[in-house]
Amino acid sequence: MNENELNVFNENVNAHKEVIVTGMNAEKEKVNGLLSTPNETEIMPLYNYLLCAPFDKNPFNTITKSEGGLMLAGEGDIFNKNTDTGEIEESDNIMEVATVMAVGPEVKYIKEGDVIYYRRVQKVPIPFFRSGLIVVNELAVMSVVNTGLTKRFQTF
């Protein structure tokens, strides 16, 4: 490349960079506009995704160990007996529980307000105003908890 071609190439690169930077600045201004009106800013899931608020602990998980070693209904975590040592250990649950806040337009079986059990590895955290929300695909949901489910699912 001779020096003239090199200068033309660099000028084209700089012009293209300027277009990109201008576009990025315009997008940053849009985001700042959203941040300045958090009460009006909305978030919704797309396709067959669910926007959920996860529970810290399973609210339906109420099992305790008695003095005699029996597992009884009450408050506590799930415990399992280790087959190698015979010790009672807290279980590492692969399922988590969340309340559905919003559903995507292609979601068929889940509705807002349902409580769902989903596979822990399938959740994606959504850092939206530090709300602690997650997104889960409807296919990752293993079961639904709500009233009137039998009637609702008879229509499918």
Number of C-alpha atoms within 10 A of each C-alpha: 7 6 8 9 10 11 12 11 13 12 12 12 12 12 12 12 12 12 12 12 12 12 12 12 12 12 12 12 12 12 11 11 12 14 13 11 9 10 8 8 10 8 9 13 19 16 12 16 21 28 26 27 18 20 12 9 12 17 11 9 13 14 16 17 17 11 7 6 9 10 15 12 12 12 13 16 18 17 17 14 12 12 8 6 8 9 11 13 13 13 12 10 12 10 15 19 24 24 21 22 19 21 26 18 13 12 17 11 13 22 17 13 15 19 21 23 20 22 18 15 11 14 19 13 13 15 10 11 9 7 10 12 20 20 23 24 21 20 12 17 20 12 12 18 15 11 9 8 13 9 9 10 9 7 6 7
